């Protein structure tokens, strides 16, 4: 039986399984980072509604008008709708900040900040997804290579340091 050839074949199979495992383990993290890098900021109009959404995250999927309807029905049902809309408009106009939702987080900026200024600041918060790809690739390549080097050294040492003769 040719032990070096057998061990090399086992190493090939083990390496293939290891690389598949590393890719499987790292895929969700890498995909989430690429999705986050591709996302675009969206403006959130009202700080009053924003605060309500912070307290009640189950309403984050609704538009501002739908959230206003919910707030009116649950908390201000004794007030006429027209009066509620006026109060809500006053609270929105009194807001001195611009709120932006980006990558699932809310950021507040001065109301006079331009979209370009906000985009420049938010660009610095995005993590480079290719860095994670490099880390996963380094793990997937370096560990099997290290095992190959150690295994070849061990086979050579156990063979009495002899050079293979043909």
C-alpha positions in Angstrom: 0.0 0.0 0.0 1.3 3.4 -0.9 0.8 5.5 2.2 1.8 8.9 0.8 -0.7 8.6 -2.1 -3.4 7.4 0.2 -2.9 10.2 2.7 -2.8 12.7 -0.2 -6.1 11.5 -1.4 -7.6 11.7 2.1 -6.2 15.3 2.3 -7.9 16.2 -1.0 -11.3 14.8 0.2 -10.9 16.5 3.6 -9.9 19.8 2.0 -12.9 19.7 -0.3 -15.2 19.1 2.7 -13.5 21.7 4.8 -13.8 24.4 2.1 -17.4 23.6 1.6 -18.0 23.9 5.4 -16.2 27.3 5.5 -18.2 28.6 2.6 -21.4 27.3 4.1 -20.6 28.9 7.5 -19.5 32.3 6.0 -22.1 32.7 3.4 -24.8 34.2 5.5 -22.5 36.8 7.0 -21.0 37.7 3.7 -24.4 37.9 2.0 -25.7 40.2 4.8 -22.7 42.5 4.4 -23.2 42.7 0.6 -26.9 43.4 1.1 -26.1 46.1 3.6 -23.6 47.7 1.3 -26.1 47.8 -1.5 -28.9 49.3 0.6 -29.9 52.9 0.1 -30.9 55.4 2.8 -34.5 56.3 3.0 -35.8 59.5 4.6 -38.2 59.2 7.6 -40.3 62.3 7.7 -41.6 62.9 11.2 -39.6 62.8 14.4 -42.9 62.2 16.3 -43.7 59.2 14.1 -40.1 58.1 14.4 -40.3 58.1 18.2 -43.5 56.1 18.0 -41.8 53.6 15.7 -38.9 53.3 18.1 -41.3 52.5 20.9 -43.4 50.2 18.8 -41.1 48.5 16.2 -44.0 46.3 15.0 -45.2 49.4 13.0 -41.9 49.9 11.1 -43.3 48.4 7.9 -46.2 50.9 7.7 -46.2 54.2 5.9 -46.3 57.5 7.9 -50.1 57.9 7.0 -50.8 54.4 8.3 -48.8 55.0 11.5 -50.7 58.2 12.0 -54.0 56.3 11.6 -52.9 53.8 14.3 -51.8 56.5 16.7 -55.1 58.3 16.2 -57.2 55.2 16.8 -55.2 53.9 19.8 -54.3 57.1 21.7 -56.3 60.0 20.3 -59.7 58.5 19.4 -61.5 61.1 21.6 -60.0 63.9 19.4 -61.5 64.7 16.0 -59.3 63.6 13.2 -58.9 67.1 11.7 -57.6 68.4 15.1 -55.2 65.4 15.4 -53.9 66.0 11.9 -53.2 69.7 12.8 -51.4 68.7 16.0 -49.4 66.1 14.1 -48.4 68.7 11.4 -47.3 71.1 14.1 -45.1 68.4 15.6 -43.6 67.6 12.2 -42.9 71.2 11.4 -41.3 71.8 14.7 -38.8 69.1 14.1 -35.3 70.5 13.7 -33.7 67.3 12.5 -33.8 65.1 9.4 -34.0 61.4 10.1 -32.7 58.8 7.7 -33.1 55.0 8.0 -30.1 53.2 6.7 -29.2 49.5 7.1 -32.0 49.1 9.6 -30.7 51.9 11.9 -32.0 55.4 12.3 -29.6 58.4 11.9 -30.5 62.0 12.7 -29.0 65.0 11.0 -29.6 68.7 11.0 -32.7 69.7 9.0 -30.5 71.8 6.6 -28.2 68.9 5.8 -28.2 68.1 2.1 -28.6 64.6 0.8 -25.0 64.6 -0.5 -23.6 65.5 3.0 -25.7 62.7 4.5 -24.6 60.2 1.9 -21.0 61.1 2.5 -21.3 60.5 6.3 -23.3 57.2 5.8 -20.7 56.0 3.3 -18.2 55.8 6.1 -20.5 53.6 8.2 -20.6 50.8 5.5 -18.3 47.9 6.1 -16.4 46.6 3.1 -17.9 43.2 2.3 -14.9 42.1 0.4 -12.8 42.1 3.6 -15.0 39.2 4.9 -14.6 37.4 1.6 -10.8 37.7 2.0 -11.0 36.4 5.6 -13.1 33.4 4.6 -10.9 32.6 1.6 -7.8 32.8 3.7 -9.2 30.4 6.2 -10.4 28.0 3.5 -7.0 28.0 1.8 -4.5 28.4 4.6 -5.7 25.7 7.0 -5.7 22.9 4.4 -2.3 24.1 3.1 -0.9 24.0 6.6 -2.3 20.4 7.1 -0.7 19.4 3.8 2.7 20.8 4.8 2.5 19.1 8.2 1.3 15.8 6.8 4.0 15.8 4.1 6.7 16.6 6.8 5.3 13.8 9.0 5.4 11.2 6.1 8.9 12.3 5.2 10.0 12.0 8.9 8.4 8.6 9.3 10.1 7.3 6.1 13.4 8.0 7.8 14.2 11.2 5.9 14.8 9.2 2.8 14.5 10.6 -0.7 12.0 8.7 -2.7 13.8 6.5 -5.3 12.3 5.2 -8.4 
